[in-house]
Amino acid sequence: MVAYSIRRLLTLLLMTLVMTFLVYLGLYLTPGDPITYYIGPEALARMDPSRLLDLRKALGLTDPFIVRYLKWLGGVVTGNFGYSLTSGVSIGTILAARLPATLQLSFAALLISTIIGTAFGLASALRKGQLTDNVLTVAGMIGVSVPQFFFGLVTLLLFAINLQWFPIGGRLRPGHIALIDQLRHLILPALVLGIAMTAGVMRYARASMLDTIGKDYVKTARSKGLPEWRVNLIHGFRVALAPVIVLIGFRLPMLIGGAVVIEAVFQWPGVGSQFIEAVRGHDYPLVMMIALVSVVVVLASSYLVDLLTAVMDPRIKLS
């Protein structure tokens, strides 16, 4: 198990390096730079070429691609994340301010999708072919089909603007109790992001439960005269939950990626909205650090899921 963990960890480190190189290369090939974002086209056209060259040199934009990448990578390894080219603020400060908001939204959505999706999947499996199963199946198909931004705009228009039950956007209003006001701001975006992921969890839980309740040990438990609820929950659902946990482990990075759209719709001050602003401004250091955080979250989730699967399923060969 230890050797398997070390091999997987080394593989993930190599994958992280490759992914950061590809992201940096794609950003390098994108037309424009922070200078063109900072300065308007008319002012840029009137600027002295030597002054423009000095600005680019000061920002390190005249160095070759590989030199710029290695400088950035060396800074990350030594803990120097650099500064935003557009705002001049330390990238560490930006991430410290933005990342908790994204994690709060993602974990809330993960909790919602896990509870609702698992409960609905269990109910659908136990009522296979009945009205409950058909209704939940149709609801799941609708949930998969509706785009997140459309669902978010509809809920925003209905519950925030028309009914005024929730704030229109943001995370906290000045002069309000932090915890209570954050919860009011969190409910709508977390529900939209969570419900969008609920359908997949529900369908997976349903399939896993249907497969489990057909096993011989479940039939044996039922033949012993145990209560039906005990057969379903203890002997059936507990075993069926194992592959669902693996699926949920992969949901977190997907939620963080999907939070970009929801943060834009609900003006949630997280990493996703900051990432969009950084891409528009060609803020290379900030874009790369946000991309690195996303890559690390995805690969770390994959690593933990692999280890969890290896622990839960002894049939997996670790050698």
C-alpha positions as CSV (number, residue, x, y, z in Angstrom):
1,M,0.0,0.0,0.0
2,V,2.8,2.4,0.8
3,A,4.6,1.7,-2.5
4,Y,1.4,2.2,-4.4
5,S,0.8,5.5,-2.6
6,I,4.3,6.7,-3.4
7,R,4.0,5.7,-7.1
8,R,0.7,7.5,-7.4
9,L,2.1,10.6,-5.7
10,L,5.1,10.8,-8.1
11,T,2.8,10.3,-11.1
12,L,0.6,13.2,-9.8
13,L,3.6,15.5,-9.4
14,L,4.7,14.8,-13.0
15,M,1.1,15.4,-14.2
16,T,1.0,18.7,-12.3
17,L,4.2,19.8,-14.0
18,V,2.9,18.9,-17.5
19,M,-0.4,20.6,-16.9
20,T,1.2,23.9,-15.7
21,F,3.5,23.9,-18.7
22,L,0.5,23.4,-21.1
23,V,-1.5,26.1,-19.4
24,Y,1.4,28.5,-19.5
25,L,2.0,27.8,-23.1
26,G,-1.6,28.4,-24.0
27,L,-1.6,31.7,-22.1
28,Y,1.7,32.7,-23.8
29,L,0.2,32.1,-27.3
30,T,-2.9,34.2,-26.5
31,P,-2.8,37.5,-28.3
32,G,-2.2,40.6,-26.2
33,D,-0.5,41.2,-22.8
34,P,-1.2,43.1,-19.6
35,I,0.0,46.3,-21.2
36,T,-2.7,46.2,-23.8
37,Y,-5.3,45.7,-21.0
38,Y,-3.9,48.4,-18.9
39,I,-3.6,51.1,-21.5
40,G,-6.3,52.0,-24.0
41,P,-5.8,51.5,-27.7
42,E,-5.5,55.3,-28.4
43,A,-3.0,55.9,-25.6
44,L,-1.1,52.8,-26.6
45,A,-0.8,54.1,-30.2
46,R,0.6,57.5,-29.0
47,M,3.1,56.0,-26.6
48,D,6.8,56.2,-27.3
49,P,8.0,52.7,-28.5
50,S,11.0,52.9,-26.2
51,R,8.7,53.6,-23.2
52,L,6.5,50.7,-24.2
53,L,9.5,48.4,-24.4
54,D,10.7,49.5,-21.0
55,L,7.3,48.7,-19.5
56,R,7.4,45.2,-21.1
57,K,10.9,44.6,-19.8
58,A,9.9,45.7,-16.3
59,L,7.1,43.2,-16.3
60,G,9.3,40.5,-17.8
61,L,7.3,40.2,-20.9
62,T,10.3,40.4,-23.3
63,D,11.9,37.2,-21.9
64,P,11.7,34.0,-23.9
65,F,8.8,31.7,-23.1
66,I,10.9,29.0,-21.4
67,V,12.7,31.6,-19.3
68,R,9.4,33.1,-18.1
69,Y,8.0,29.6,-17.3
70,L,11.1,28.5,-15.4
71,K,11.1,31.8,-13.4
72,W,7.5,31.3,-12.5
73,L,8.0,27.7,-11.6
74,G,11.0,28.5,-9.4
75,G,9.0,31.2,-7.6
76,V,6.2,28.7,-6.9
77,V,8.7,26.1,-5.6
78,T,10.3,28.6,-3.2
79,G,6.9,30.0,-2.1
80,N,7.1,33.2,-4.0
81,F,3.8,33.4,-5.9
82,G,4.6,36.9,-7.3
83,Y,2.2,39.8,-7.8
84,S,-0.7,40.5,-10.0
85,L,0.4,42.4,-13.1
86,T,-2.9,44.4,-13.3
87,S,-3.5,45.3,-9.7
88,G,0.0,44.9,-8.2
89,V,-1.4,43.0,-5.2
90,S,0.3,39.9,-3.9
91,I,-1.2,36.8,-5.4
92,G,-1.0,35.1,-2.1
93,T,-3.2,37.9,-0.6
94,I,-5.7,37.5,-3.5
95,L,-5.9,33.7,-3.1
96,A,-6.3,34.1,0.7
97,A,-9.2,36.4,0.2
98,R,-10.9,34.6,-2.7
99,L,-10.3,30.9,-2.1
100,P,-12.3,30.5,1.1
101,A,-15.4,31.9,-0.7
102,T,-15.1,29.3,-3.5
103,L,-14.4,26.5,-1.0
104,Q,-17.4,27.5,1.0
105,L,-19.7,27.5,-2.0
106,S,-18.3,24.2,-3.3
107,F,-18.5,22.3,-0.1
108,A,-22.1,23.6,0.5
109,A,-23.1,22.5,-3.0
110,L,-21.3,19.1,-2.5
111,L,-23.3,18.6,0.7
112,I,-26.6,19.4,-1.0
113,S,-25.9,17.2,-4.0
114,T,-24.7,14.3,-1.8
115,I,-27.7,14.3,0.6
116,I,-30.4,14.9,-2.0
117,G,-28.9,12.8,-4.7
118,T,-28.3,9.8,-2.4
119,A,-31.7,10.0,-0.8
120,F,-33.5,10.3,-4.1
121,G,-31.4,7.5,-5.6
122,L,-32.3,5.2,-2.8
123,A,-36.0,6.1,-3.0
124,S,-35.9,5.6,-6.8
125,A,-34.3,2.1,-6.5
126,L,-36.7,0.9,-3.9
127,R,-39.6,2.1,-6.0
128,K,-38.3,0.7,-9.3
129,G,-41.0,1.0,-12.1
130,Q,-43.4,2.9,-9.9
131,L,-44.5,6.5,-10.1
132,T,-41.8,7.7,-7.7
133,D,-39.1,6.1,-9.8
134,N,-40.5,7.6,-13.0
135,V,-40.8,11.1,-11.6
136,L,-37.3,11.1,-10.1
137,T,-35.9,9.7,-13.4
138,V,-37.5,12.5,-15.4
139,A,-36.4,15.1,-12.8
140,G,-32.8,13.8,-13.1
141,M,-32.8,14.0,-16.9
142,I,-34.0,17.6,-16.6
143,G,-31.4,18.4,-14.1
144,V,-28.6,17.1,-16.4
145,S,-30.0,19.0,-19.4
146,V,-30.6,22.5,-18.0
147,P,-27.4,24.6,-18.2
148,Q,-26.2,26.0,-14.9
149,F,-26.2,29.6,-16.0
150,F,-29.8,29.4,-17.1
151,F,-30.9,27.8,-13.9
152,G,-29.0,30.4,-11.9
153,L,-30.6,33.3,-13.8
154,V,-34.1,31.9,-13.4
155,T,-33.7,31.4,-9.6
156,L,-32.1,34.8,-9.3
157,L,-35.0,36.5,-11.2
158,L,-37.6,34.6,-9.2
159,F,-36.4,34.4,-5.6
160,A,-34.1,37.4,-5.4
161,I,-35.7,40.0,-7.7
162,N,-39.4,39.2,-7.8
163,L,-40.0,37.6,-4.4
164,Q,-37.0,39.3,-2.7
165,W,-36.4,36.3,-0.4
166,F,-32.7,36.4,-0.9
167,P,-30.0,39.0,-1.7
168,I,-29.3,39.6,-5.4
169,G,-25.6,38.8,-5.2
170,G,-22.4,39.1,-3.3
171,R,-21.3,37.3,-0.2
172,L,-21.7,39.8,2.7
173,R,-23.3,43.2,3.2
174,P,-21.6,45.8,5.4
175,G,-23.2,46.3,8.8
176,H,-24.8,42.8,8.9
177,I,-24.1,39.8,11.1
178,A,-21.4,37.9,9.2
179,L,-22.6,34.3,9.7
180,I,-26.4,35.0,9.1
181,D,-25.8,37.3,6.2
182,Q,-23.3,34.9,4.5
183,L,-25.9,32.0,4.8
184,R,-28.6,34.1,3.2
185,H,-26.2,34.9,0.3
186,L,-25.0,31.3,0.1
187,I,-28.3,29.6,-0.2
188,L,-29.2,30.4,-3.8
189,P,-25.8,29.8,-5.5
190,A,-25.2,26.7,-3.4
191,L,-28.6,25.3,-4.3
192,V,-28.1,26.0,-8.0
193,L,-24.7,24.5,-8.1
194,G,-25.7,21.5,-5.9
195,I,-28.9,20.7,-7.7
196,A,-27.0,20.7,-11.0
197,M,-24.8,17.9,-9.6
198,T,-27.6,16.1,-7.8
199,A,-28.9,14.3,-10.9
200,G,-25.6,12.4,-11.5
201,V,-25.3,11.3,-7.9
202,M,-29.0,10.2,-7.9
203,R,-28.6,8.1,-11.0
204,Y,-25.4,6.5,-9.8
205,A,-26.9,5.8,-6.3
206,R,-30.0,4.2,-8.0
207,A,-27.9,1.9,-10.2
208,S,-25.6,0.9,-7.4
209,M,-28.5,0.2,-5.1
210,L,-30.4,-1.9,-7.7
211,D,-27.2,-3.9,-8.2
212,T,-26.7,-4.5,-4.5
213,I,-30.3,-5.5,-3.6
214,G,-30.1,-8.3,-6.1
215,K,-27.1,-9.9,-4.4
216,D,-27.4,-13.2,-2.6
217,Y,-26.4,-11.9,0.9
218,V,-29.3,-9.4,0.7
219,K,-31.7,-12.1,-0.2
220,T,-30.3,-14.2,2.7
221,A,-30.8,-11.3,5.1
222,R,-34.4,-10.9,3.9
223,S,-35.1,-14.7,4.2
224,K,-34.0,-14.5,7.9
225,G,-37.1,-12.4,8.6
226,L,-35.2,-9.1,9.2
227,P,-37.3,-5.9,8.8
228,E,-37.3,-4.5,5.3
229,W,-35.8,-1.2,6.4
230,R,-32.9,-3.0,8.0
231,V,-32.3,-5.2,4.9
232,N,-32.3,-2.1,2.7
233,L,-30.3,0.3,4.8
234,I,-27.8,-2.0,6.6
235,H,-27.2,-4.8,4.2
236,G,-28.0,-3.1,1.0
237,F,-27.4,0.7,1.1
238,R,-24.2,0.5,3.2
239,V,-22.6,-1.6,0.5
240,A,-24.1,0.4,-2.4
241,L,-22.7,3.6,-0.9
242,A,-19.1,2.6,-1.6
243,P,-19.0,3.4,-5.3
244,V,-21.1,6.5,-4.6
245,I,-18.4,7.8,-2.3
246,V,-15.9,7.4,-5.1
247,L,-18.1,9.4,-7.3
248,I,-18.6,12.1,-4.7
249,G,-14.8,12.3,-4.4
250,F,-14.6,13.3,-8.0
251,R,-17.4,15.9,-7.6
252,L,-15.3,18.4,-5.6
253,P,-13.0,19.5,-8.4
254,M,-15.9,19.5,-10.8
255,L,-17.8,21.8,-8.4
256,I,-14.8,24.2,-8.1
257,G,-14.7,24.3,-11.9
258,G,-18.4,24.8,-12.3
259,A,-18.4,27.5,-9.6
260,V,-16.9,29.9,-12.2
261,V,-20.2,30.2,-13.9
262,I,-22.2,30.4,-10.7
263,E,-19.9,33.0,-9.2
264,A,-20.3,35.2,-12.3
265,V,-24.1,34.9,-12.2
266,F,-24.4,35.6,-8.4
267,Q,-21.4,38.0,-8.2
268,W,-19.8,35.6,-5.6
269,P,-16.3,36.9,-4.8
270,G,-14.5,33.7,-5.3
271,V,-11.6,32.4,-7.3
272,G,-13.7,31.7,-10.4
273,S,-14.7,35.4,-10.9
274,Q,-11.1,36.4,-10.2
275,F,-9.9,33.9,-12.8
276,I,-12.2,35.5,-15.5
277,E,-10.8,39.0,-14.7
278,A,-7.2,37.7,-14.8
279,V,-7.7,36.0,-18.2
280,R,-9.3,39.2,-19.6
281,G,-6.3,41.2,-18.3
282,H,-3.7,38.7,-19.5
283,D,-2.5,38.6,-15.9
284,Y,-0.1,35.7,-16.4
285,P,1.1,35.1,-12.8
286,L,-2.4,35.2,-11.4
287,V,-3.9,33.0,-14.1
288,M,-1.2,30.5,-13.6
289,M,-1.6,30.3,-9.8
290,I,-5.4,29.9,-10.0
291,A,-4.8,27.2,-12.7
292,L,-2.2,25.5,-10.4
293,V,-4.7,25.5,-7.5
294,S,-7.3,23.9,-9.7
295,V,-5.0,21.3,-11.1
296,V,-3.8,20.4,-7.6
297,V,-7.4,20.1,-6.3
298,V,-8.3,17.8,-9.2
299,L,-5.2,15.6,-8.9
300,A,-5.4,15.5,-5.1
301,S,-9.0,14.4,-5.3
302,S,-8.1,11.7,-7.9
303,Y,-5.2,10.5,-5.5
304,L,-7.5,10.3,-2.5
305,V,-10.2,8.5,-4.5
306,D,-7.6,5.9,-5.7
307,L,-6.4,5.3,-2.1
308,L,-10.0,5.1,-0.9
309,T,-10.9,2.6,-3.6
310,A,-7.9,0.5,-2.8
311,V,-8.8,0.4,0.9
312,M,-12.4,-0.3,0.3
313,D,-11.9,-2.9,-2.4
314,P,-9.3,-5.5,-1.6
315,R,-9.6,-7.0,-5.1
316,I,-7.6,-4.1,-6.5
317,K,-4.0,-5.2,-7.1
318,L,-1.6,-2.7,-5.6
319,S,1.6,-4.3,-6.8
